[in-house]
Amino acid sequence: MAKSIMIQGTMSNVGKSLITAGLCRIFYQDGFKTAPFKSQNMALNSFITKEHLEMGRAQAVQADACKIEPDVRMNPILLKPTTDMGSQVVINGEVAGNMRAMEYFKKKKEYIPIVRQAYESLAAEYDIIVIEGAGSPAEINLKQDDIVNMGMAKIADAPVLLAGDIDRGGVFAQLTGTLMLLEKEEQERIQGLIINKFRGDKKILEPGLLMLEERCGKKVVGVVPYLDVEIEEEDSLAGSLGQKKRGNGIDLAVIRLPRISNFTDLQAFTLEPDVSVRYAGKVAELGQPDVILLPGTKNTVKDMEWLRESGLETAILRCHKKGSVVFGICGGFQMLGETIQDAYGVEGGSRICGLGLLPVDTVFKEEKTRTRAQGQIEYLQGSFGELSGKKVNGYEIHMGHTVRKNGAAPFLELKDSFPDSKERETVKEDGCFQGTVFGTYLHGIFDEEEFRSAFVRILCRRKGISYQSGEKVTYQEYKEQQFDKLAQELRNSLDMDRIYRIIEN
């Protein structure tokens, strides 16, 4: 069985996912066959495996850090919030239904065998498993039948490193208070403390570290600086969603929907110096951008209502009339159409009008589409004709089925990247294109350099500015560079010798 190490945090967004990814890359670099694991993840940012199963995006990113294919066993339970009180529950990659929080809490004990089986199956194939916790282990109202923090550490018999976020203040109280609220057995599992997101002179911090170690009886195994690395972020707490500054060149404004999902679709624009990406959640923040992007959402109907009530619908239509390009992905694509109908009550059972920028209608189905897909752009007319034939790659996760009307032009031609059999391999048309409005179900469409750069080049031409071509790495190469940079930063700031001893013991 694999050795294990678990990263827990004093609260959400202390950097558990990033530290986990960095350790995954370090262990890989050191020659160990390594895999990530998170028993229960709550996030709207998800990924589709080769087997057409759904898992948390963070564990897919961590699998990339290990240079292995994402596997649904790495995240057997995924909770995708649909309302403030409930979530869609995904078990082993399949939708188990929607549950209110109390209903799920009562059923947690039933999921322990599922979590145990997934973990033990992985542990039989790997040398080291890096386990990520969720939130805080000291959430005493949730400790009964815990399956994601100390309950998971017990299942895996894993030593724990506890991370605190100094950037948000009160890190000594975070760490000390968390330990005080744990049972004696749980306290003994914690083998080291990590101070994360530190800025400044470490010498000023050292007296506090000594006092922390004396009070807690635990060694500080590292002070990690605030890292300047581009690793895909997971959820609504992501720092990138706060970006509102308009840069030079192409101004791309992403509508920050209340239930925004898979916003990592925009990450690849990091490689385009001509493009600045910002997020707009109010009419006053929108302005007149060159491109408006409507991202994915977990509840298209509710977010379309919000778009209307907030005044952003009118603002988007006005911007489009003045020349802004509009691009929708997944739920954003559905919003660009004429109608959205929820006949099966998937999102509440209502019917609503969309923005009307594309001649399409969407009807929600009871079964979710989950597939990895590849293909190319269809033949496009007009100023975006240069995109015709460009290769694309990505994945689909959606409940809706969208139909084009009145001979509307499709945007993409796609086929399953991993069909069950050659006989079942089919080619299908996806999305819709009309003038300067684009819609598609394909997440990750901008990851392909050929398509993304051609798109940006056309935008620059429309704006009358020069395109900065130069030599570019692929998005995959860029991600590899960032994983290596993250690993080196952690090697510089963590006591890796001590961490290896903790794992061995």
Phi, psi and omega in degrees: 000150181293151165285160181220157173215138184241137176255114173247164183228162179283344180192179175290151174065030174272353178108020181301314183298320182291316179296319178300314179298319180295317177294323176303315181291321179299311182295324175297313180299329182274007172094011180263139174283110193238146176220149175271163176205135170218114188297318182223122180240136173247110183195153174265355181264105184236175186220156179247129180279174177301333181273010179067033178249151187260137179214168180295140181296325182299320180287331174294320177296316179295326175297320175301321179297329178274355184058045174231162179286133177304139186227131185299339176296339179288344178209078186292336179234123178237126177252122180246102184304131176252329176220179177293342185244358184207166183217156165281130183256123180248119182247123182049040174087355182246143179290124178263352179124178177264136180226142170286158186305315182294323178297316179294318181301321180290334183267355187305321182300328180292339184270353181302314178299326179294315179296314181298316181297318180297314181295311183295327177295317176294315184298335179285347186248349187234165178275317182226134172248125176259112186262137177250134174275189180221138180057235181230144176287350183263016176282085193296338178284346183247005189287337180297127180057035179300136180234007187234339179245253183293331175297321178288321178300323179291317179302316183271354187050051187258137169289153187238138167252127183257122183254139175237153185256104181286338182294333181267000176088154174069032186293326179293320177292322178305306186291314181295315181296320178299313179298321181297330183272000180266154173290160183304316180298322180290320178301322182292335178290332182284114186255358180184156179245147177234129170265119184249156175064043181276136174236135175119198184270117183297333181299325179293332183279335191303319177301322178294324179296319179296317178295322179298314180296322180293316183289321186267339185069024180232145178278142170277115184268000176172149170244109185266126180290165173295113193272134175263073178231150180256086175247135184305130180269164194258315195221194188293350176272359183302135181297329183298334181290347177270359182290116181236353184286134178270123181265189176280168177078220183281126180264109180252114181256122178262128178287119181276087180291149180301329182245038184303139178223156176050042178290352175294352174303337184266353187300325185296341178292352172304330183275000181250100182296343181280349189244133170246130181256129177222165183245137182234122178245002179221157179301319183296338182270348187283310183066215178235078183285163175287325180225135171249126179245125174262112185276187176290162178210151178279343179218093184298317183297310181296321180286332174291321176297317178298318179301321181287313184292328182281349183088356181290332176301309179298320181295319179295316180297322178294317179298318180297319180298330180271359173122357179292137171283140180240130184228127179239138178240128177057247179301326176296323175297315180300321180295332181288345183280190184271317180221152174230120184239130181246074185292333184261006179072025180298321180235032175113349173083025182252172175234136184217150176277144176268197181288339178075020180272345176230140181280069180224154173237144180240134174236129179283141178249161180286334182261137181274136172278126179222112180201151169266135187223154174219157181174213182209162177289138176292175177289117181252143178259164176087202187292343180261016180301334180298340179285343185305130176084354180293140182283145176222161183207145178172212182208158180242136171218105180199155178263340186272154173242122186249133183243130176281149183238157171054040178068025180300147185279132173289159182264318185231158167242120188235157169218157181297128179290331182225071181294152178298328178201160179299328181294331183266002181288114182235152176256136181225158175268143183228148171071194181204148179225132176207111179065253179242027179238130182233142174218139180206156173268357189276106172288145179083013184298330182275357179292333180282118186300320184299314180289312184300313182294322177296319178299313180294321180300319179293319179298319178297318180297319179296326183273347179080030177240158181282148180266128179274096183280275180064187178270131181235143172278159174288164180296324178295318177297320179296318179298320178298318178300319182290323176297317180294321178296316178299314181300317181294320178298320179288323176300322182289334189246344178255150174277086186292329176299316180294319180298320177295324178294321178299317180296316183293326184275000000 
